[in-house]
Amino acid sequence: ALMACTSTSGDPVKPLPEEGGGGDGGGAEVDYPEGPFGTVAGATIPNYVFPGYARPAEGLGEGARVDLTMADFYNPTGDAVFEEGSPYGAGTPKPTALMLNVSALWCGPCKEEAKDVLPGEYSKLGPKGLEILVVIVDGADQGVLATFDDLELWIGAFGVNYPAGIDPKGQMGAVFDANSFPGNMIIDTSTMRIVEVIAGKPGDSFWVKIDDLL
């Protein structure tokens, strides 16, 4: 069975030049670590912003949409909680590991991962401190950026109960080639440094690395 759209499971993603940007995209000061920023293992992930849903299981629609940022998950002490008014739930513990999952509606292996892999791993590792952020980059047609309608179809199809967003600026296209979908990244939220980046559905060693952070 195909493990990525045209690549082998667990393939390393080609290193890319470092990317700057620790802000929120709007010029406001945010609590976020300094660089060097980049999209390879060892770099600090830029403070990307993805419009979407913090808690999709609690309802969809325009009124529930928020900007999901990398800074939302920054947890330098390991015991931080979401503040009052947070869409993630005031007082909810922040994660100690973040999995960034990049998928597309047209990608069969992405659907397999969303159906057969992520629910079980999230139910097992979520209570220990894992959060998953899924970003839907393309809709039903390759190269056509996903819309909120596409995102809501994905959420409904797979019962997504973790943060989910879209990428209207095409930021993830610089990180994962379409032939690499699904793309998966482990982020240590105490530093926002990338631990591992792979193309395709993750194997056992990927989940072991996440467990080691928890």
Disulfide bonds with the S-S distance in Angstrom:
Cys5-Cys107 2.43
